[in-house]
Amino acid sequence: MTTEELDFTNAKMLRKKAEELLEKKQNKKGKKIIEADIKKLVHELQVHQIELEMQNEELRQAYETTEQALKKYTMLYDYSPMGYFTLDQDGVIHDLNFSGAEMLHEKRFSLINVNIKLFIYEDSKPIFNNFLSKVYSSNEKESCEVMLGYENNQLCYTYIEGIVTFEDQKCLLSVVDISSLKK
């Protein structure tokens, strides 16, 4: 059987041919050489197994460290007493924490992809629009004070700081309820 006649998609035939070739090679070499090759191969496999076990342990530790950091920063973001929002240039909410949702008197998941301007009290909309325009044009931290509310229903007076991220051009807002300071 020549290589032209070999069907490389037929696994049984391919294995049989490989075993035949291996047997021919083994018959040509002396038994001592084969035993030495086997010992060397076993040694190499054992060393490689230990290397893989060490790498696996290192990966497991890295995974645990990453999980702990994720848990820590999730807690810090989600349960902060300050409202955190991620907005696009139009004011659409892409992410927010629980305190931010609480300030808007809504459930967190229901606010994703909703424009925050719907929750800016009518008298404060020019101030907020100017703030959002400035934060995107200056690429520096900006701040403002606005009343949150909708349909003539005031929710709370807030101090807002925001900055735009360079990579995805999202505005990161921190929002603090300062109603008690304004009274």
N, C-alpha and C positions, 0 to 999 in steps of 0.2 A: 504494500500500500504506500503510495507516494503522498507527499504533502498536498499535491493537487487533488488527490482523491479523498483526503480527510474532510470530514464534515465537522467543523468546529462548533456547530450548534448541537451536536449529538453528544451529550455529557457522558453516557456510558462508553461510547466508542472512544472518546477523547481520553477518558480515564484509563481504559484498557491499553491504549497506545502509550500513554505516559508510564504506566507500570512496566510495560515491556521495555521501554527505553531505560528506565531506572535499573531494571534487572540486568540489562546488557552492560550498563556502566558499572554496576556492582561486581559483576563477574570479571570485568577487566581489571578492577582494583583488587588489591589483596585484602583479606579479612581484617588485618591489622589497621589498615588505612580507614576502612569503613567504621571500625569500632572507635578509632580516634576522632573521626568526623562526627560520629554520634555523640561522643562525650563532649566534644567542643560545642556542638549544636545544643545539647541539653544545658550546658553551662550558660551559653548565650541566652537561651530562653528563660532560664532562671533569673539571670541578671535583669533581663528586660521585664520580667514579671515584677520584680522588686521595684524597678524604676516606675512602672505603671502604678503600683500600689502607693508609692511615695507621692506621685503626681495626683492620684485620686484623693489622698489625704489632704494635700494642699488645696485642691479644688473644693473639697468638703468644707475646710476651714474658711476659705474665701466666700463660699456660699453662705455659711452661717454669719460671717461678718456683714455681708451685704444684707441679709435678712434683718439683722439687728439694726443696721443703719436705716433701712427702709421703714421698719416699725417705729423707730425714734422720730424720723422726720415726718412720717405720716401723722403721728400723734401731735407733733409740734404744729403742723400745718392745719390739720382738721379741727383740732380742739383748742386752738389759740383763742384768747378772748377778743382778738382783733379780727375783723373781717378781711379775708383775702379774696381777690378776684383776678382773673386773667381775662382781658378783653382784647378784641381786635380793634382796628382803627375806627370802625363804625360804632363801637360800644357794645358789641355782641359778647355775651358772657361765654367763655370757653371752659372755665373752671372756677370754682369757688369753694370756700370751706363752710363748715356748719355755722359759724358765727355770722358770716356774710349772708347766708340764707335766712338766719334768724332776724337779722336787721331788716330784711325785706319782707318778713312775715310769710315766707313761702318755704316749700320743701326744696332741698338742694337740687335733686335730680330734675325738678320741673323748671329750674332756672337756666339750665344749659341751653345755649343757642337762643336765649332771649336777650333783647337789648336792654341794658341797664338803664338807659334813658327813660324807659317806661316807669322806673321807680324813682326818678328824680322829680321832686316837687316842682310844679310849674314855675314858681318864682326863682328857683335855683338853676333851671335849665340853661340860661345863658352863661352862668358862671361855670357849670360843668362842661358845656360845649367848648368854651374858651380854654378851660383846663386841658381837655382831651386834645384839642388842636395844638396847644403849646407843648404838651408832653411829647407828641409825635414829631413836631417840627424842631424842637430843641435837642431831643435825645438826652435830656438831663432830667433829674428828679424835679418834679413840680408838685405843688400842693394847692388845695382849695378847701373851703368850707361850704357844704351844701346841705339842704334839707332833703331827706329821703321821704317819699310819699307818692301817692297816686290818687286820682279822682278827688281832689281836695281833702285827702286823708293824710295828715302829716304822720310820719312814722318816727323819725328821730333826726336830730341835727348831727352832722358828721364832719370830721376832719379827714381829708383824703390826701394821700401821697401816692404818686405813681411814677413809674419809669418804664421805658420801652426796652425790651430785650433786643439785642443785635441780630441774633440768628433767625428768629421767626417773626420779628416785628409785632410781638404781643405786648400789651400794656399790663404791667403788674401793679395792682392797686392794693394798698393797705387802707382800711377804713375803720375809724374809731368813732364810737358813739360818744359825742360830747354834749348831749342834751342836758345832763346834770350841771355841767359847767356854764351853760348858757342861761340857766334859770336865775 
